[in-house]
């Protein structure tokens, strides 16, 4: 069904692998189009509680956008190219279930931007991160200037984007770009365990938490607190809330029905 993506469903989690090993999994328009279809499909699948995205092979997560494709763009086509990628990354960012980036190698340019659009990121010890677009005489076009500065210290974001320097996994951890660093042979197993833990929770509660946290970048604190009150009160009207609180009082494990 997909030429550049592999999909596996396991333990209520979806594993997406970008599969262009001959191009170090670089993003081209076809891959972006396939991501749009797949992420929208998974968002509607009630059996999926968490999504993991990684790259094929042991060398690269996603080594950027396809430079051969970018080289052919003019001002008009470049606008469409950037808008298409930003739209898909916004779909990922706004998904009702968490998307985890398992960065298993180079995450450069569009690959770093894809990782930034995910809800959080884990890296293998050999992972490398960078926004090297400036070396091509251009700037990031898939959200890098916006999400990186919001995620880490603005000074670090300026340095990474203006120098085009590539940083290793430990530096990415130090500046808050990734949550944890794992040995390469443990990365997917460790991320799978975290995804399974999240997928076992109430889907409605997970969705509300994602909405509440995302609002912190969009609205003032007072409005955010009011939004949290609204989401909290709505959550208490769900079957899952009654099950979760009852299970706690009865000293048993809750069985959520995502209702």
C-alpha positions as CSV (number, residue, x, y, z in Angstrom):
1,X,0.0,0.0,0.0
2,X,2.9,2.3,0.8
3,X,6.1,2.6,-1.3
4,X,8.2,4.3,1.3
5,X,6.6,3.4,4.7
6,X,6.4,0.1,6.6
7,X,3.7,-0.4,9.2
8,X,3.5,-2.9,12.0
9,X,0.8,-3.1,14.7
10,X,1.8,-4.6,18.1
11,X,0.4,-4.3,21.6
12,X,-2.0,-1.5,20.6
13,X,0.9,0.6,19.2
14,X,1.7,1.4,15.6
15,X,5.3,1.2,14.4
16,X,6.0,3.3,11.3
17,X,9.3,2.9,9.5
18,X,10.5,5.3,6.8
19,X,12.0,2.9,4.3
20,X,14.2,4.6,1.7
21,X,17.6,3.1,2.8
22,X,19.3,3.9,-0.5
23,X,18.5,7.6,0.2
24,X,19.2,7.4,3.9
25,X,15.4,7.6,4.3
26,X,15.3,11.2,3.0
27,X,11.9,12.7,2.7
28,X,10.5,13.2,-0.8
29,X,7.0,14.4,-1.8
30,X,5.8,10.8,-2.2
31,X,6.8,9.9,1.3
32,X,5.2,13.1,2.7
33,X,1.9,12.2,0.9
34,X,2.0,8.7,2.3
35,X,2.6,10.0,5.8
36,X,-0.5,12.2,5.5
37,X,-2.7,9.2,4.5
38,X,-1.2,6.9,7.1
39,X,-1.3,9.3,10.1
40,X,-4.9,10.3,9.4
41,X,-5.8,6.6,9.2
42,X,-4.1,5.7,12.5
43,X,-5.7,8.7,14.2
44,X,-9.1,7.2,13.5
45,X,-8.2,3.7,14.6
46,X,-9.6,3.2,18.1
47,X,-7.3,0.1,18.6
48,X,-4.2,2.2,18.3
49,X,-3.1,4.0,21.5
50,X,0.4,5.2,20.6
51,X,2.5,5.6,17.4
52,X,6.3,5.2,17.0
53,X,8.1,6.4,14.0
54,X,11.7,5.4,13.1
55,X,13.9,4.9,10.1
56,X,15.1,1.8,8.3
57,X,18.6,0.5,8.8
58,X,21.2,1.4,11.5
59,X,22.5,4.6,10.0
60,X,19.7,7.0,9.5
61,X,16.4,8.1,11.0
62,X,15.7,10.6,8.2
63,X,18.7,12.3,6.6
64,X,16.7,15.4,5.5
65,X,14.6,16.2,2.5
66,X,15.4,15.0,-0.9
67,X,18.0,17.5,-2.1
68,X,17.6,16.5,-5.8
69,X,13.9,17.4,-5.5
70,X,14.7,20.7,-3.7
71,X,17.2,21.7,-6.4
72,X,14.4,21.8,-9.0
73,X,12.1,24.1,-7.0
74,X,11.4,27.8,-7.9
75,X,9.8,30.4,-5.6
76,X,6.2,29.1,-6.5
77,X,6.9,25.4,-6.2
78,X,9.0,25.9,-3.1
79,X,6.0,27.5,-1.4
80,X,3.8,24.4,-2.2
81,X,6.7,22.1,-1.1
82,X,7.0,23.8,2.3
83,X,3.3,24.0,2.9
84,X,2.8,20.3,2.1
85,X,5.4,19.3,4.6
86,X,4.2,21.7,7.3
87,X,0.6,20.4,6.9
88,X,1.6,16.8,7.5
89,X,3.8,17.7,10.4
90,X,0.9,19.7,11.9
91,X,-1.3,16.6,11.5
92,X,1.3,14.6,13.5
93,X,1.6,17.4,16.2
94,X,-2.2,17.6,16.6
95,X,-2.9,13.9,16.6
96,X,-5.2,12.6,19.3
97,X,-2.7,10.0,20.4
98,X,1.0,10.5,21.1
99,X,3.6,10.1,18.4
100,X,7.1,9.1,19.6
101,X,10.2,9.6,17.4
102,X,12.7,6.7,17.9
103,X,15.8,8.4,16.3
104,X,18.2,5.7,15.3
105,X,20.8,7.6,13.3
106,X,20.9,10.8,11.3
107,X,18.0,13.2,11.9
108,X,19.0,16.1,9.7
109,X,16.9,18.9,8.1
110,X,13.4,17.5,7.5
111,X,14.3,14.5,9.6
112,X,15.0,16.7,12.6
113,X,11.9,18.7,11.8
114,X,9.8,15.5,11.8
115,X,11.2,14.5,15.2
116,X,10.3,18.0,16.5
117,X,6.7,17.5,15.4
118,X,6.4,14.3,17.4
119,X,5.2,14.6,21.0
120,X,8.6,13.4,22.3
121,X,11.8,11.9,21.2
122,X,14.2,9.1,22.2
123,X,17.6,8.6,20.5
124,X,20.1,5.8,20.1
125,X,23.7,6.5,21.1
126,X,24.7,6.9,17.4
127,X,22.0,9.5,16.6
128,X,22.9,12.8,15.1
129,X,20.7,15.9,14.9
130,X,21.0,19.1,12.8
131,X,19.4,21.7,10.7
132,X,22.1,22.2,8.0
133,X,19.9,24.0,5.5
134,X,22.0,27.1,5.8
135,X,24.8,25.2,4.1
136,X,22.6,25.0,1.0
137,X,21.8,28.7,1.1
138,X,18.3,28.2,2.4
139,X,16.5,27.8,5.8
140,X,14.3,25.1,7.3
141,X,10.9,24.9,5.7
142,X,9.1,22.2,7.6
143,X,8.8,24.0,10.9
144,X,12.4,23.9,12.2
145,X,12.7,27.6,13.0
146,X,9.5,27.5,15.0
147,X,9.5,24.2,16.9
148,X,13.2,24.0,17.7
149,X,13.1,27.5,19.4
150,X,10.0,26.5,21.3
151,X,11.5,23.2,22.5
152,X,15.0,24.2,23.6
153,X,16.7,27.4,24.6
154,X,16.4,30.0,21.9
155,X,20.1,30.5,21.9
156,X,20.8,26.9,21.2
157,X,18.2,27.0,18.4
158,X,19.9,30.0,16.8
159,X,23.3,28.3,17.1
160,X,22.1,25.0,15.5
161,X,20.2,26.7,12.6
162,X,22.7,29.5,11.9
163,X,25.8,27.3,12.0
164,X,24.3,24.2,10.5
165,X,26.4,22.2,12.9
166,X,25.4,18.6,13.7
167,X,25.2,17.5,17.3
168,X,25.4,14.0,18.8
169,X,22.8,12.3,21.0
170,X,24.4,13.3,24.3
171,X,24.4,16.9,23.4
172,X,20.8,16.6,22.2
173,X,19.9,15.2,25.6
174,X,21.8,18.0,27.4
175,X,19.9,20.7,25.6
176,X,16.5,19.0,25.9
177,X,16.0,18.0,22.3
178,X,15.5,14.3,23.4
179,X,14.1,12.7,26.5
180,X,16.6,9.8,26.8
181,X,19.5,8.1,25.0
182,X,19.6,4.3,24.7
183,X,22.1,1.8,23.2
184,X,21.2,1.3,19.6
185,X,20.2,-2.3,20.0
186,X,17.8,-1.4,22.9
187,X,16.2,1.7,21.3
188,X,13.1,0.1,19.8
189,X,12.5,-2.3,22.7
190,X,12.7,0.5,25.2
191,X,10.4,2.8,23.2
192,X,8.0,0.0,22.6
193,X,7.7,-0.5,26.4
194,X,6.9,3.2,26.9
195,X,4.4,3.2,24.0
196,X,2.7,0.1,25.5
197,X,2.4,1.8,28.8
198,X,0.7,4.8,27.2
199,X,-1.5,2.7,25.1
200,X,-2.9,1.0,28.2
201,X,-4.3,4.3,29.5
202,X,-7.6,5.8,28.8
203,X,-7.6,7.1,25.2
204,X,-9.9,10.0,26.0
205,X,-7.6,11.1,28.9
206,X,-4.5,10.9,26.7
207,X,-6.2,13.0,24.0
208,X,-7.2,15.6,26.5
209,X,-3.7,15.8,28.1
210,X,-2.2,16.3,24.6
211,X,-4.6,19.1,23.9
212,X,-4.0,20.8,27.2
213,X,-0.2,20.6,27.0
214,X,-0.2,21.8,23.3
215,X,-2.2,24.9,24.3
216,X,0.7,26.2,26.4
217,X,2.4,27.3,23.2
218,X,-0.8,29.0,21.9
219,X,-2.7,30.8,24.7
220,X,-1.8,32.8,27.8
221,X,-1.6,31.1,31.2
222,X,-5.0,32.3,32.5
223,X,-6.8,31.0,29.3
224,X,-4.8,27.8,29.6
225,X,-5.9,27.2,33.2
226,X,-9.5,27.8,32.1
227,X,-9.0,25.3,29.3
228,X,-7.6,22.7,31.7
229,X,-10.7,23.2,34.0
230,X,-13.0,22.6,31.0
231,X,-11.1,19.4,29.9
232,X,-10.9,18.1,33.5
233,X,-14.6,18.5,34.1
234,X,-15.4,16.8,30.8
235,X,-13.1,13.9,31.7
236,X,-15.1,13.3,34.8
237,X,-18.2,12.6,32.6
238,X,-16.5,9.6,30.9
239,X,-16.9,5.9,31.7
240,X,-13.1,5.7,31.9
241,X,-13.0,8.2,34.8
242,X,-15.6,6.2,36.7
243,X,-13.6,3.0,36.0
244,X,-10.3,4.5,36.9
245,X,-11.4,6.0,40.2
246,X,-13.4,2.9,41.2
247,X,-10.5,0.7,40.4
248,X,-8.2,2.8,42.6
249,X,-10.7,2.6,45.5
250,X,-11.1,-1.2,45.0
251,X,-7.3,-1.7,44.7
252,X,-7.5,-3.3,41.3
253,X,-6.1,-2.5,37.9
254,X,-8.5,-0.4,35.8
255,X,-10.0,-1.8,32.5
256,X,-10.5,1.2,30.3
257,X,-13.0,1.1,27.4
258,X,-11.9,4.4,25.9
259,X,-15.4,5.9,26.5
